[in-house]
Amino acid sequence: MSSQSAPLSGTVPDEKAVGNGEDTASDIPTDPPVNNGKYIKGFTPFWHDRLIEISLVLSMAAYYAIGNEHLGTGFLFQLNPLNEFISLPFLVVFAVLCWCRLSFTVALLPLSLPYYVYQKTVFSHYSFSLVEIALWVCLLVALLQLLLQRQSWPYWLSWQELRERMGPFAIPILVFLLAATLSIFVAYDKIVALRSYREEIVEPILYILLALYCFRLRQDVTRLLLALLGTGLMVALLGMIQYFFFRNLLPVESDGIRRVHAMYGSANSIGLLFDYILPIGFALVVAKSLYKPNTWAFWKYRLLAIVVCLAMLYVLFLTQSHGAWIAIAAAAIFIAAVSIRQRKVLLIAIPLFLIVVGIAFFFYHTRITSFIFDNHVDVRNVSTTTKRLYLWKSALNMIRNSPWFGYGMDNWLCHYSFNKICFTPQLHHYLIASDPITHVQTGLKFEPNLSHPHNVFLHVWVSIGIFGVLAFAATLLLFAWLFIRTLRHLRAGETEKNLSLQWMTIGVGAAMLAAMVQGQVDSSFLEQDLAFCFWIVIVALLVLRAISGTTWRGRIKGSA
């Protein structure tokens, strides 16, 4: 469906406008509709839209790769006037396609997330990540369309309509933004703080505003979630290539293990990204369907989801990221529990599960304790779990001395340790080299470049202060409340439309759960890709609420 004819209301569109009757899993029609003459000759609307999507991806990829010296040393990647001249037409093609299908472009933006480390020089010495370039093109196109078309713009929303779409989320998001803004003024390195503020706060929030304007149909949310799955598949493929063909080039870490990291500098970064993606694939695999298991309609999307999930699970195993394993396991259990519809079965299943866990812990508590505290031990016999405990103490000491406004975005290292990344010999450093009571070495002095306190709440608090962490916590509570409310509303009926919305709702809920579980031992938010993923999951739930017709207040229709 053309993005220029999207319905304007937040209510459920007419079923014929949403998709065909076989669209339970992905809402992308598999039976190409008849050409009505409004598309390129020889292409049906279905294949016309697929061509647009492929062209969007390829044009931006070509612009990003040509002349990007961070991607390699070959002639194609070297920054010179010739390559810049060659790459610009691809950016123009991307902008034109974005003009024609703005909602498509916004939904496919997650495909650009993992490459933020390898920035492209756009002008002079100004470099930006792939996701930033794509986002600002989308914003510029949306602004030009709005100025030219005004209220006839297909995505037009009045202030009241936008406010209704955001609901109670508007207040904590605004407080979070203001707290992050104030933290810039207290930062020691204001240049670094301002850059992180742009990459991890402003741009992700601009994205959710753009998505709230552009996403009107369930196909839009489906395309967004499938783009996330595509992102996970790309990272998984790169991880497998790295393991099978370049294993000897992987550095041996302090615990003596070679771990794949794909395009990231850390294997844990893969696990943190997969926290936001794998649960969506799990939800699609187990999604309830009106079709029988012996039909192709039942399996056509599940098989693809199974392949993607298996590839991601294999690479997740290669990362040896225990936090990610636990987080993904928690998400899988959550999806299984939510998928049980009968309350009596659920009331029996939960105690049985707890009993099994208790028995397992009783017989294998030594192995479980060893797995938590003795794995990933460095040459000094200090585990990463022990280091985290002292790292958290360091963060709490920092918070105690500056609780209100924090220390500024990405300014942790300036106050944490004596290091060369943020060289601050004149400042007091909070790194705990030895236990103040036992005087046992903590092992932290051998890793002075740890860039965050390895806990999402401590990270937010240290970076932007108490108002920021309270707004962050409020956003999570609202997310949980809205998830429950939307799912209860969708389960009032077993229509095909509701089933397709249900798996997406369950997927984004499980994704947020996995991210916050690993976030207790790592940072699952204040990185550019993770910040976008966090707000993408939230905006997906907000749009699902609007499409399903779930109200913000009052009794849920059809609920007991």
C-alpha positions in Angstrom: 0.0 0.0 0.0 1.4 3.4 -0.9 2.6 5.4 2.0 0.9 8.4 0.5 -2.5 6.9 1.2 -2.1 5.7 4.8 -5.2 6.2 7.0 -4.8 9.1 9.5 -6.6 7.7 12.5 -5.1 5.5 15.2 -8.0 3.1 15.0 -7.9 -0.3 13.2 -8.1 0.2 9.4 -10.4 -1.7 7.2 -9.3 -5.3 6.9 -9.0 -5.1 3.1 -6.7 -2.1 3.5 -4.5 -4.0 6.0 -3.7 -7.1 4.0 -5.0 -10.4 2.6 -6.6 -13.1 4.6 -3.4 -15.3 4.9 -1.4 -12.7 6.7 -1.2 -14.0 10.2 2.5 -14.0 10.8 3.9 -11.0 8.9 1.1 -9.1 7.4 3.1 -8.9 4.1 0.8 -10.4 1.4 2.2 -13.5 -0.2 -0.3 -13.5 -3.1 0.7 -10.6 -5.2 -2.4 -8.4 -5.9 -3.5 -7.4 -9.4 -1.7 -4.4 -10.9 -4.1 -1.4 -10.9 -1.9 0.7 -13.2 -0.5 3.0 -10.5 2.8 1.1 -10.3 5.8 0.4 -12.5 4.7 -1.5 -15.5 5.4 -5.2 -15.2 5.3 -5.1 -11.4 2.4 -5.9 -9.2 1.9 -3.8 -6.0 3.4 -6.6 -3.9 6.6 -6.8 -5.9 6.7 -3.1 -6.5 6.9 -2.6 -2.7 9.6 -5.3 -2.3 11.6 -3.6 -5.1 11.3 -0.3 -3.2 12.5 -1.9 0.0 15.5 -3.6 -1.6 16.4 -0.4 -3.4 16.3 1.5 -0.2 18.7 -0.9 1.5 21.1 -1.1 -1.4 21.3 2.6 -2.2 22.1 3.5 1.4 24.6 0.6 1.7 26.4 1.8 -1.4 26.5 5.4 -0.2 27.8 4.3 3.2 30.5 1.9 1.8 32.0 4.0 -1.0 34.6 6.3 0.4 34.3 5.1 4.0 37.9 4.6 5.1 36.8 2.9 8.3 35.6 -0.2 6.4 38.9 -1.1 4.8 42.0 -0.1 2.9 40.8 -0.9 -0.7 40.4 1.7 -3.4 36.6 1.7 -2.9 36.8 2.7 0.7 39.5 5.4 0.4 38.2 8.9 1.0 38.9 11.0 -2.1 36.9 13.4 -4.3 36.2 10.7 -6.9 34.6 8.3 -4.5 32.6 11.1 -2.9 31.3 12.0 -6.3 30.4 8.3 -7.0 28.7 7.8 -3.6 26.5 11.0 -3.7 24.1 9.7 -6.4 23.2 6.7 -4.2 22.3 9.1 -1.4 20.0 11.0 -3.8 18.4 7.7 -4.9 17.8 6.9 -1.3 16.2 10.3 -0.6 13.9 10.0 -3.6 12.8 6.5 -2.5 12.3 7.8 1.0 10.1 10.6 -0.4 8.0 7.9 -2.2 7.8 5.5 0.7 8.6 7.4 4.0 7.0 4.8 6.2 9.0 2.0 4.5 12.2 3.9 5.1 11.5 4.6 8.8 10.6 0.9 9.4 13.7 -0.4 7.7 16.1 1.9 9.7 17.0 -0.8 12.3 19.0 -2.5 9.5 21.6 0.3 10.0 22.1 0.0 13.7 25.1 -2.3 14.3 27.5 -0.2 12.2 27.6 2.9 14.4 31.3 2.3 15.2 32.4 2.7 11.5 31.3 6.2 10.8 31.4 7.8 7.4 32.9 11.2 6.7 30.1 13.3 5.2 31.7 16.7 5.0 35.2 17.9 5.9 36.1 16.1 9.2 32.4 15.6 10.2 31.6 11.9 10.5 28.3 10.2 11.2 27.1 6.7 11.6 24.9 4.9 9.1 21.8 5.2 11.3 22.3 8.9 11.8 22.6 9.5 8.0 19.5 7.5 7.3 17.5 9.1 10.1 18.4 12.7 9.1 17.4 12.0 5.5 14.1 10.7 6.8 13.6 13.8 9.0 14.5 16.2 6.1 12.1 14.4 3.7 9.3 14.5 6.3 9.9 18.2 7.0 9.9 19.1 3.3 6.7 17.1 2.7 5.1 18.8 5.7 6.0 22.3 4.5 4.8 21.6 1.0 1.6 19.7 1.8 0.8 20.9 5.3 -2.5 19.4 6.5 -2.8 17.3 3.3 0.4 15.5 4.3 -0.6 11.8 4.5 1.0 11.5 8.0 -0.4 14.7 9.4 -1.3 14.6 13.1 -2.6 17.4 15.2 -0.9 18.2 18.5 -3.9 16.5 20.3 -3.6 13.4 18.1 0.1 13.1 18.7 -0.4 13.6 22.5 -3.0 10.9 22.4 -0.7 8.5 20.7 2.1 9.0 23.3 -0.3 9.0 26.2 1.3 9.0 29.7 4.7 8.2 28.1 5.1 11.9 27.1 5.9 13.1 30.7 8.7 10.7 31.5 10.2 11.0 28.1 10.2 14.8 28.4 11.7 14.6 31.9 14.4 12.2 30.7 15.3 14.5 27.8 15.5 17.5 30.1 17.7 15.6 32.6 20.0 14.5 29.9 20.2 18.1 28.6 21.1 19.5 32.1 23.8 16.8 32.5 25.8 18.4 29.6 26.5 21.4 31.7 28.0 19.4 34.6 30.1 17.2 32.3 33.9 17.4 32.6 34.3 16.7 28.8 31.4 18.6 27.3 32.4 17.8 23.7 32.1 14.0 24.4 28.9 14.6 26.4 27.3 16.6 23.7 28.1 14.0 21.1 26.7 11.2 23.2 23.7 13.3 24.0 23.0 13.6 20.2 23.6 10.0 19.4 22.0 8.3 22.4 19.2 10.7 23.5 18.1 13.2 20.9 18.2 11.1 17.7 16.4 8.0 19.2 13.7 10.2 20.6 13.4 12.0 17.2 13.0 8.6 15.6 10.1 7.6 17.9 8.3 10.8 17.1 8.8 10.2 13.4 7.6 6.6 13.8 4.5 7.8 15.6 3.6 10.0 12.7 4.4 7.5 9.9 3.2 4.2 11.3 -0.6 3.7 10.8 -1.0 0.1 9.7 0.0 -3.2 11.2 2.2 -3.8 8.2 4.3 -0.9 9.3 5.0 -2.5 12.7 5.6 -5.9 11.1 8.1 -4.4 8.7 9.8 -2.7 11.7 10.1 -6.0 13.6 11.2 -8.0 10.6 13.9 -5.4 10.0 15.1 -6.0 13.5 15.2 -9.8 12.8 17.1 -9.0 9.6 19.6 -7.0 11.7 20.1 -9.9 14.0 20.6 -12.3 11.0 23.3 -10.0 9.5 25.2 -9.9 12.8 24.9 -13.6 13.2 26.2 -14.3 9.7 29.2 -12.0 10.3 29.8 -13.7 13.6 29.9 -17.1 12.0 32.2 -15.9 9.2 34.5 -14.5 11.8 34.5 -17.8 13.8 35.0 -20.2 10.9 37.4 -18.2 8.7 39.2 -15.7 11.0 39.2 -17.5 14.3 43.0 -17.1 14.7 42.6 -13.3 14.4 40.3 -13.1 17.4 42.1 -11.7 20.4 42.5 -13.8 23.5 40.7 -12.1 26.4 41.8 -11.9 30.0 40.0 -15.1 30.8 41.8 -17.0 28.0 38.7 -17.3 25.7 38.4 -16.2 22.1 35.0 -14.8 21.6 33.4 -13.6 18.4 32.4 -9.9 18.3 31.4 -9.4 14.6 31.5 -5.6 13.9 31.6 -4.8 17.6 34.6 -4.4 19.9 33.1 -6.7 22.5 31.3 -10.0 22.4 28.8 -8.8 25.0 27.6 -6.2 22.6 26.2 -9.0 20.4 24.3 -10.4 23.3 22.9 -7.0 24.3 21.7 -6.5 20.7 20.2 -10.0 20.5 18.3 -9.3 23.7 16.1 -6.9 21.7 15.8 -9.2 18.7 15.7 -12.9 19.6 12.5 -12.8 21.7 10.7 -11.3 18.7 11.8 -14.3 16.6 10.7 -16.6 19.5 7.3 -15.0 19.5 6.9 -15.4 15.8 7.9 -19.1 16.0 5.3 -19.9 18.7 2.6 -17.5 17.4 -0.9 -18.8 17.6 -2.5 -19.3 14.2 -6.0 -20.1 12.8 -4.4 -22.5 10.4 -3.7 -26.2 11.0 0.0 -27.3 11.5 -0.2 -29.5 8.4 -0.7 -26.5 6.1 1.8 -24.2 4.4 0.1 -21.1 5.7 1.0 -22.3 9.2 4.7 -22.9 8.5 5.7 -20.4 5.8 6.9 -17.6 8.2 7.7 -19.9 11.2 10.4 -21.7 9.2 12.1 -18.5 8.3 11.9 -17.4 11.9 13.3 -20.7 13.1 16.3 -20.4 10.7 17.0 -16.8 11.9 16.7 -17.8 15.6 19.0 -20.8 15.2 21.7 -18.7 13.6 21.5 -16.1 16.3 21.5 -18.7 19.1 24.6 -20.3 17.7 26.5 -17.0 17.5 25.1 -16.1 21.0 26.8 -19.4 22.2 30.0 -18.4 20.6 30.0 -15.0 22.4 30.2 -16.8 25.8 28.1 -14.0 27.2 26.5 -15.6 30.3 24.3 -12.5 30.9 22.8 -12.8 27.5 22.1 -16.5 27.9 20.2 -15.8 31.1 18.3 -12.9 29.6 17.3 -14.9 26.5 16.3 -17.8 28.7 14.1 -15.5 30.9 12.5 -14.1 27.7 11.8 -17.7 26.4 10.2 -18.6 29.8 8.1 -15.4 29.7 6.9 -16.1 26.2 6.0 -19.7 27.2 4.1 -18.4 30.3 2.2 -15.7 28.4 1.3 -18.2 25.6 -0.6 -20.4 28.2 -4.1 -19.1 27.9 -5.9 -21.2 30.5 -5.5 -19.7 34.0 -5.7 -23.1 35.7 -2.9 -24.5 33.6 -0.8 -21.5 34.3 -1.4 -21.7 38.1 -0.2 -25.4 37.9 2.7 -24.7 35.6 4.3 -21.9 37.6 4.6 -23.9 40.9 5.8 -26.9 39.0 8.5 -24.8 37.3 9.6 -23.3 40.6 9.7 -26.8 42.2 11.9 -28.1 39.3 14.2 -25.1 39.6 14.4 -25.6 43.4 15.3 -29.3 43.0 17.9 -28.5 40.4 19.5 -25.8 42.6 19.5 -28.2 45.6 21.4 -30.9 43.7 23.6 -28.7 41.5 24.0 -25.6 43.6 27.8 -26.0 43.6 27.9 -26.1 39.8 25.5 -23.2 39.5 27.4 -21.1 42.0 30.7 -21.9 40.2 29.0 -20.9 36.9 28.1 -17.5 38.3 31.2 -16.7 40.3 34.0 -18.8 38.9 33.5 -18.5 35.1 35.4 -15.9 33.0 38.2 -15.9 35.6 41.3 -13.9 34.5 44.9 -14.9 35.1 44.7 -13.3 38.6 41.9 -15.7 39.5 39.3 -12.8 39.7 35.9 -13.5 38.0 33.9 -10.9 36.1 31.1 -11.3 38.7 33.5 -10.2 41.5 34.7 -7.3 39.4 31.1 -6.2 38.8 30.4 -6.1 42.5 33.3 -3.7 43.1 32.4 -1.8 39.9 28.9 -1.2 41.3 30.4 0.0 44.6 32.5 2.5 42.6 29.3 3.7 40.8 27.4 4.1 44.1 30.3 6.1 45.5 30.2 8.4 42.5 26.4 8.8 42.8 26.7 9.6 46.5 28.9 12.6 45.7 26.8 13.8 42.7 23.2 12.4 42.9 21.2 15.1 41.3 22.7 15.7 37.9 25.2 12.9 37.5 28.6 13.4 35.7 27.4 13.8 32.1 26.9 11.5 29.2 29.9 9.2 28.5 32.0 11.0 31.2 32.2 7.9 33.4 35.9 7.2 32.6 36.9 10.8 33.5 36.0 10.1 37.1 36.3 6.3 37.4 40.0 5.7 36.7 43.4 7.1 35.7 43.4 6.3 32.0 44.5 7.7 28.6 41.0 7.9 27.1 39.9 10.6 29.4 43.1 11.8 31.1 42.2 13.5 34.3 45.1 13.3 36.8 43.7 16.3 38.7 40.4 14.6 39.5 39.5 12.1 42.2 39.0 8.6 40.8 36.6 6.1 42.2 38.1 2.9 41.0 38.4 0.4 43.9 41.7 -1.4 43.5 41.5 -3.5 46.6 38.8 -4.3 49.1 38.8 -1.7 51.9 38.3 -4.4 54.6 40.1 -7.5 53.4 42.6 -5.7 51.2 42.1 -8.4 48.5 42.9 -7.2 45.0 39.7 -6.5 43.0 41.3 -6.8 39.6 39.8 -3.5 38.4 43.1 -1.7 38.3 44.1 -3.9 35.4 41.0 -2.9 33.4 40.9 0.9 33.8 39.1 1.5 30.5 35.7 -0.1 31.5 33.4 2.4 29.9 30.3 2.0 32.2 29.3 0.5 35.5 27.7 -2.6 34.0 24.3 -1.9 35.4 21.7 0.0 33.3 20.2 1.9 36.3 23.5 2.9 37.7 24.7 3.8 34.2 21.7 6.2 33.7 22.1 7.6 37.2 25.8 8.3 36.9 25.3 9.8 33.4 22.3 12.1 33.9 21.3 12.1 37.5 18.4 11.0 39.7 15.7 12.7 37.6 16.9 10.8 34.5 16.9 7.4 36.3 13.4 8.1 37.8 12.1 9.0 34.3 13.7 5.8 32.9 12.2 3.7 35.6 8.7 5.3 35.0 9.0 4.5 31.3 9.6 0.9 32.1 6.7 0.7 34.5 4.4 2.3 31.9 5.7 -0.1 29.3 4.8 -3.1 31.5 1.4 -1.7 32.3 0.6 -0.9 28.6 1.8 -4.4 27.6 -0.6 -6.1 29.9 -3.4 -3.8 28.9 -2.9 -4.2 25.2 -2.5 -8.0 25.4 -5.7 -8.4 27.4 -7.6 -6.3 24.9 -6.3 -8.3 22.0 -7.2 -11.6 23.6 -10.8 -10.6 23.8 -11.3 -12.1 20.4 -9.5 -14.7 18.3 -9.7 -13.0 14.9 -6.9 -13.3 12.5 -6.1 -9.6 12.9 -5.8 -9.9 16.6 -3.6 -13.0 16.4 -1.1 -11.1 14.2 -1.0 -8.2 16.6 -0.6 -10.6 19.6 2.6 -12.2 18.5 4.1 -8.7 17.9 2.9 -7.5 21.3 4.3 -10.6 23.1 7.6 -10.2 21.1 8.3 -6.6 22.1 7.3 -7.3 25.7 9.7 -10.2 25.9 12.4 -8.2 24.2 12.2 -5.4 26.8 12.3 -8.1 29.6 15.5 -9.7 28.1 17.2 -6.3 27.7 16.5 -5.3 31.3 17.5 -8.7 32.7 21.0 -8.5 31.1 20.9 -4.8 31.9 21.4 -5.7 35.6 24.9 -6.9 34.8 25.7 -4.8 31.7 24.6 -1.6 30.0 21.6 -2.3 27.7 20.6 1.2 27.0 23.2 4.0 26.6 24.9 2.9 23.4 23.7 4.2 20.1 22.3 0.9 18.7 20.8 -0.1 22.1 19.2 3.3 22.7 17.5 3.0 19.3 16.4 -0.5 20.1 15.0 0.5 23.5 12.8 3.3 21.9 11.9 1.1 18.9 10.4 -1.5 21.2 8.5 1.2 23.0 7.2 2.9 19.8 6.2 -0.5 18.5 4.0 -1.1 21.6 2.5 2.4 21.3 1.6 1.8 17.7 0.2 -1.6 18.4 -2.0 0.0 21.1 -3.4 2.5 18.6 -3.9 -0.1 15.9 -5.7 -2.5 18.2 -7.9 0.2 19.6 -6.8 -0.3 23.2 -7.9 2.7 25.3 -5.6 4.4 27.8 -8.3 4.5 30.5 -11.4 2.6 31.6 -12.2 -1.1 31.5 -10.7 -3.1 28.7 -13.3 -4.1 26.1 -14.1 -7.8 26.4 -12.1 -8.4 29.5 -13.5 -10.2 32.5 
